[in-house]
Amino acid sequence: MDDFDMLNAPSAGNGVGSEEDPAAAFLAQQESEIAGIENDEGFSILDSGDVPSSLGDTNDGAINGELHGESNGPSDAYAAISNADRLQAEPESLRKWREEQRERLEELDANSRQQETEWKEKAKVELEEWHARQNEQLEKTKTNNRAAEEAMISDLDENNPGTEWERVARLCDFNPKSSKQAKDVSRMRSVLISLKQSPLVR
């Protein structure tokens, strides 16, 4: 407790002790504020509107080696801000480069958005054309399949004697160029052609 008593001792002279530590001054300030809170003097502000002396600025010592009355810059806050802005102002070349860079990026963004819109429109048109071609091809395939089915049914209904090999020959591809088989089927092809021309008689 003796240490705290030494910290609470008033400083001599102009408020700066000969051997006073900044940390000790800070601790002394905290001790005085805590004592004021414990005495409930802060609640009297709500009733009377006056600030007790214990809650006022009791920081009459030196903090970090500086007195409260001293200042490194102008006392006016706005003047300090304007001085800082003036010191930190960008060079004209850098400001011009930033403007050109911003304009160039905006132009690139606009071009990208325009190209994206054009690509979407083009893709939409191509997709519609593809669907139209697919539907057209599907309808043609359906028509051809129906015609082939009707022809096959009519051939099956025709049960004329002597036309069997002719119907078999219609199912065969006798064009050797369009044949994709790897085996040699020329002999079988010639047999079928001969049976078509002169069918066997039972």
C-alpha positions as CSV (number, residue, x, y, z in Angstrom):
1,M,0.0,0.0,0.0
2,D,3.0,2.3,0.6
3,D,3.7,2.1,-3.1
4,F,0.2,3.5,-3.9
5,D,0.7,6.2,-1.3
6,M,3.8,7.3,-3.1
7,L,2.0,7.4,-6.4
8,N,-0.8,9.5,-4.9
9,A,1.6,12.1,-3.5
10,P,1.2,15.5,-5.1
11,S,3.9,16.5,-7.6
12,A,6.0,19.5,-6.9
13,G,6.6,22.5,-9.0
14,N,5.0,22.7,-12.4
15,G,3.5,19.1,-12.3
16,V,6.5,17.3,-13.5
17,G,8.3,15.4,-10.7
18,S,12.1,15.1,-10.9
19,E,11.9,11.3,-10.9
20,E,8.2,10.7,-11.8
21,D,7.5,7.9,-14.1
22,P,4.8,8.3,-16.9
23,A,3.3,4.9,-15.9
24,A,3.1,6.0,-12.3
25,A,1.3,9.2,-13.3
26,F,-1.2,7.1,-15.3
27,L,-1.8,4.8,-12.3
28,A,-2.4,7.8,-10.1
29,Q,-5.0,9.1,-12.5
30,Q,-6.8,5.7,-12.5
31,E,-6.7,5.5,-8.7
32,S,-8.4,9.0,-8.4
33,E,-11.0,8.1,-11.0
34,I,-11.9,4.8,-9.2
35,A,-12.1,6.6,-5.9
36,G,-14.6,9.1,-7.5
37,I,-16.7,6.3,-8.8
38,E,-16.8,4.5,-5.5
39,N,-18.0,7.7,-3.8
40,D,-21.0,7.8,-6.3
41,E,-20.1,11.4,-7.0
42,G,-20.8,10.7,-10.7
43,F,-24.5,10.4,-10.1
44,S,-24.8,13.9,-8.9
45,I,-24.3,15.0,-12.5
46,L,-27.7,13.8,-13.4
47,D,-29.3,15.9,-10.6
48,S,-27.4,19.2,-10.6
49,G,-25.7,19.1,-14.0
50,D,-22.4,20.1,-12.4
51,V,-19.3,17.9,-12.8
52,P,-17.6,17.1,-9.5
53,S,-14.0,18.1,-9.3
54,S,-12.9,14.5,-8.8
55,L,-14.4,13.6,-12.2
56,G,-12.8,16.5,-13.9
57,D,-9.5,16.6,-15.6
58,T,-7.2,15.4,-12.8
59,N,-4.5,14.7,-15.2
60,D,-2.1,17.5,-14.1
61,G,1.0,15.4,-14.4
62,A,3.1,14.4,-17.4
63,I,2.0,11.5,-19.6
64,N,4.6,10.1,-22.0
65,G,6.8,13.0,-21.2
66,E,4.4,15.7,-22.5
67,L,2.4,18.3,-20.6
68,H,-1.3,18.9,-21.5
69,G,-0.6,22.5,-22.3
70,E,2.0,21.6,-25.0
71,S,1.1,20.7,-28.6
72,N,3.0,19.7,-31.6
73,G,0.7,21.2,-34.2
74,P,-2.0,23.9,-34.5
75,S,-4.7,24.0,-31.9
76,D,-7.4,24.1,-34.5
77,A,-8.5,20.6,-35.5
78,Y,-9.5,21.7,-39.0
79,A,-6.2,23.4,-39.6
80,A,-4.4,20.2,-38.6
81,I,-6.5,18.2,-41.0
82,S,-6.0,20.6,-43.9
83,N,-2.2,20.6,-43.2
84,A,-2.2,16.8,-43.3
85,D,-4.2,16.8,-46.5
86,R,-1.8,19.3,-48.0
87,L,1.2,17.2,-47.0
88,Q,-0.3,14.0,-48.3
89,A,-1.6,15.4,-51.6
90,E,-0.9,13.3,-54.7
91,P,1.4,14.6,-57.5
92,E,-0.4,15.8,-60.6
93,S,1.1,13.0,-62.7
94,L,-0.2,10.3,-60.3
95,R,-3.7,11.9,-60.2
96,K,-3.8,12.1,-64.0
97,W,-2.7,8.4,-64.2
98,R,-5.5,7.4,-61.8
99,E,-8.1,9.3,-63.8
100,E,-6.9,7.7,-67.1
101,Q,-6.8,4.2,-65.5
102,R,-10.4,4.7,-64.1
103,E,-11.7,5.8,-67.6
104,R,-9.9,2.9,-69.3
105,L,-11.4,0.4,-66.8
106,E,-14.9,1.9,-67.3
107,E,-14.5,1.6,-71.0
108,L,-13.4,-2.0,-70.8
109,D,-16.3,-2.8,-68.5
110,A,-18.7,-1.2,-70.9
111,N,-17.3,-3.2,-73.9
112,S,-17.4,-6.4,-71.9
113,R,-21.1,-5.8,-71.0
114,Q,-21.9,-5.0,-74.7
115,Q,-20.1,-8.1,-75.9
116,E,-21.9,-10.3,-73.3
117,T,-25.2,-8.9,-74.5
118,E,-24.3,-9.6,-78.1
119,W,-23.1,-13.1,-77.4
120,K,-26.3,-13.9,-75.5
121,E,-28.5,-12.6,-78.4
122,K,-26.4,-14.6,-80.9
123,A,-26.6,-17.7,-78.8
124,K,-30.3,-17.3,-78.4
125,V,-30.8,-17.0,-82.2
126,E,-28.5,-20.0,-82.9
127,L,-30.3,-22.1,-80.4
128,E,-33.7,-21.3,-81.9
129,E,-32.3,-22.2,-85.4
130,W,-30.9,-25.5,-84.1
131,H,-34.3,-26.4,-82.5
132,A,-36.0,-25.5,-85.8
133,R,-33.6,-27.8,-87.8
134,Q,-34.0,-30.6,-85.3
135,N,-37.8,-30.4,-85.5
136,E,-37.6,-30.3,-89.3
137,Q,-35.3,-33.3,-89.4
138,L,-37.5,-35.2,-86.9
139,E,-40.6,-34.6,-89.0
140,K,-38.7,-35.8,-92.2
141,T,-37.6,-38.9,-90.3
142,K,-41.1,-39.6,-89.1
143,T,-42.5,-39.3,-92.6
144,N,-39.8,-41.5,-94.1
145,N,-40.3,-44.1,-91.4
146,R,-44.1,-44.2,-92.0
147,A,-43.6,-44.5,-95.8
148,A,-41.1,-47.4,-95.3
149,E,-43.5,-49.1,-92.8
150,E,-46.4,-48.8,-95.2
151,A,-44.3,-50.2,-98.1
152,M,-43.1,-53.1,-95.9
153,I,-46.7,-53.9,-94.9
154,S,-47.9,-53.8,-98.5
155,D,-45.0,-56.1,-99.5
156,L,-45.9,-58.5,-96.7
157,D,-49.5,-58.5,-97.8
158,E,-48.5,-59.4,-101.4
159,N,-48.0,-63.1,-101.1
160,N,-47.7,-63.8,-104.8
161,P,-45.8,-67.0,-105.6
162,G,-42.5,-66.4,-107.3
163,T,-41.9,-63.0,-105.9
164,E,-40.2,-64.1,-102.7
165,W,-36.6,-63.7,-104.0
166,E,-37.5,-60.4,-105.6
167,R,-38.6,-59.1,-102.2
168,V,-35.4,-60.5,-100.6
169,A,-33.3,-58.8,-103.3
170,R,-35.0,-55.4,-102.5
171,L,-33.6,-55.8,-98.9
172,C,-30.1,-56.3,-100.2
173,D,-27.6,-53.7,-101.2
174,F,-26.0,-54.8,-104.5
175,N,-23.8,-51.7,-104.9
176,P,-20.2,-52.9,-104.0
177,K,-19.0,-49.3,-103.5
178,S,-21.5,-48.5,-100.7
179,S,-20.9,-51.8,-99.0
180,K,-19.0,-51.3,-95.7
181,Q,-18.5,-55.0,-95.0
182,A,-14.9,-56.1,-94.7
183,K,-15.7,-59.7,-96.0
184,D,-15.9,-60.6,-99.6
185,V,-19.7,-61.1,-100.3
186,S,-19.5,-60.9,-104.1
187,R,-20.4,-64.6,-104.5
188,M,-23.5,-64.3,-102.2
189,R,-24.5,-61.2,-104.1
190,S,-24.3,-63.0,-107.5
191,V,-26.3,-65.9,-106.1
192,L,-29.1,-63.6,-104.9
193,I,-29.1,-61.8,-108.3
194,S,-29.4,-65.1,-110.1
195,L,-32.3,-66.2,-107.8
196,K,-34.0,-62.9,-108.4
197,Q,-33.8,-63.3,-112.2
198,S,-34.6,-67.0,-112.3
199,P,-36.2,-68.2,-109.1
200,L,-36.2,-71.9,-108.2
201,V,-39.2,-73.9,-109.2
202,R,-40.4,-76.6,-106.9
